[in-house]
């Protein structure tokens, strides 16, 4: 069995990784991320870290928001 840290299988982790790798986030990706975060009404520690990771990348200019 693999540990959660070694294999991202969370949709939020996958989406954040895609955005950081592409260095952009589209409106569609933003909406998908919002839907994933709000889907169950709670945000656990892992999800919060991933969202913060993306926001940090946007803030320092590693990820751009595009239309």
N, C-alpha and C positions, 0 to 999 in steps of 0.2 A: 504494500500500500504506500502511495506517495504522500508526502506531507503537503498541506495546503500552500506553503510558501514555495515549494519547488515546481508546482504545476498550476498555473492559473486556470481554473475551470469556472470561475465566476464570470457571468456576462459583463458585469461592471468592470472587472479587471481586464477582460478581453477588449472592451471598448476603449478604456483608458489607454491601454497599451497600443492599440491601433492609432489613436489620435496622437500620442507622443511619438510614435515611430514615423507617422506621416507629417508630423509637425503642424498639423491643422486639425480643426474641429469644425464640421459643417453644422448648419441649423438642424438637419436631420439627425446627426449624431447627438447633438445637444438634447433634442427632444427624446431620443431613445434613452439617453443617460438619465434624463429626468424621469421618464416612465419607469425605468428599472429601479431607481432610488425610491420612488414613491409607491411602487407596486404593492408592497406589503405593509406600508404605513410606518415602518421602523427602519432605522439605519444602524447596522451593527458597526463595530470597530473597524473591521476589515473594509467594509464599503466606505466608511468615512475616510479612511486613509487613502483609498484609491481616488476618491473625489478630490481630496486635498492635494494629492499628487498632481492631478490634472490642473487644478486651479493654480498651483505653484508654478507649473510649467508655462501656463498662460501669462501669469504675472511677470515672470522674468524674460518672456519673449521667446521661449523655446517652442511654444505652440501658438499659432495664430488662429483667430476666429474668422472663418470665411463664409460667404453666402452660399 
